[in-house]
C-alpha cells in the first residue's frame, strides 16, 4: 500500500565535490584503467560513501560535511526556492503531460522513450526501482504498473499530494512515496537495481552531490536513467532570453539594476554531453546510450513565435532528421536522455 513517510537522509561522507567545466558536446573520452582521473574529478574513495555520522543528519536536511559546512545556509536557501517553485506550480507540472502544444508532446515523448529503455533492460519482476524527483508521479506509476517495487522521492509537498492522488485514481498501490532530498537520499547503499531521474538534475543546486548519492544507493551493475536540458538545444539560440550565451549576462544586468542577488529566481540549468558524462562519473557509472530529441517551442523574448500546429510539424520534421543521423539535428534537441550502468568495480582509493 502507498505510504507517505519522511526520508532519513544519509549524507555523502566525501568532503570534496566534483569539479569540471562544461566544454560543450563531444564523445566520451577513453575511460582510465585505474580510475585515477575519476578519483581526482569526483573526490570519492573506493568504498561507497554516504554512511551517517552520529547525530546526523536532520530530517530532510543536507549534510554540512557534504556541502562544506559554511555553505549550508546558502545551499538550503537555494533548494528551498526550487521546492517552493514546484509547490506553487504543481498544477502546471501535472497538466504539461497532457498539454496540446509542442512542450507537452516533448514531455510525453521523454516518458515514452524512458519506459522503452527500461523495458529493454529485462529487469526481474519486483526489482527495486528508485524515482528521484517524482513530481506528479507519472514515471513512478508507470513503472509500478509494470511490476517493479517503486520508491518515489519528491521534496515538494504539493507535488507529492498530487502524485499520491493520481496513484489512487489509477488503482496503483505499488509505490512507496517519500518526501526527501536528492542530495541526501535516506537509503542503504546498493539498495536499487534502477534509479530514474527525469527532469530533476536541471533544478538541483549541486547535481554532482546528488549524482554521488544516486550512485551510492544503486547496486554495482545497476542502471541509471535520466535526462537533462540540452545546453545546445536549437530552439534556445533564437531567443535572447534563453540563449546560453546571452541570457546569463542579461540576467546579471537585470539583477544589478534591481539590486537582486544572483540566483534570486530559480532557473533550470542546461548540460552538454560532456557535462553529463562528468556527472555520471560522480555516480560511478558509464554511459551506455544517449539521445537528444524535441525541437521547440520556438520563442523570442519569452513569447511564442509559432503556433501549436506549425510547431508540431517543425518538431516532427527535425526529429526525422535527427533519427536519420543528421549531425546538427541529432545533437540539438531540447532534451538529453541518457542510460548508464554502474561499474561493477568501484573507483580505487588512491
Secondary structure, DSSP 8 states (H G I E B T S, - for coil): --EEEE--------SS--------S-------SS-HHHHHHH---SS------TT---TT---HHHHTSTTHHHHHHHHHHHHHHHHHTHHHHHHGGG-SSHHHHHHHHHHHHHHHHHHHT---TT-EEEEES-TTSHHHHHHHHTT-EEEEE-S-HHHHHHHHHHHHHTT---EEEEE--TTS--S-TT-EEEEEESS-GGG-TTHHHHHHHHHHHEEEEEEEEEEEEETT-GGGGG-TTT-TTHHHHHHHHHHHHTT--TTSS----EE-HHHHHHHHHHTTEEEEEEEEE-----EETTEE-S-HHHHHHHHHHHHHHHHTT-HHHHH--SEEEEEEEE-SS-----
